[in-house]
Amino acid sequence: MTKFTLADLDAIIASRTSADAGASYTKSLLDAGVARAAKKFGEEAVEAVIAAMEQDKTALMKESADVLYHLLVLMRAGGVSLEEVEGELQRRTAQSGHAEKASRPT
């Protein structure tokens, strides 16, 4: 069995862009626009924070999956590709986190 990756999930989300919104939750989120996708991402992020605060490992794992899914939907709705984000992460990891943060414009 091959390992499931964020790239796999991103490809599934991309394939749903041509689906019928009545049959695809992903398509309905994308059709609703960036604001709706952002709201759903925020809700899932809060649920992940609550699970972490409650030290509920199972809930945190499940909510983390929801967060990653909704983030990828939000990125697609906002026109940002997974490859762009991976490139930014690669750029940032070329230096320490403190140095990267200090290099940001104020």
Summary of the structure (lengths in Angstrom):
residues: 106
radius of gyration: 15.9
end to end distance: 46.7
largest distance: 47.2
contacts: 252
relative contact order: 0.12
helix: 75%
strand: 0%
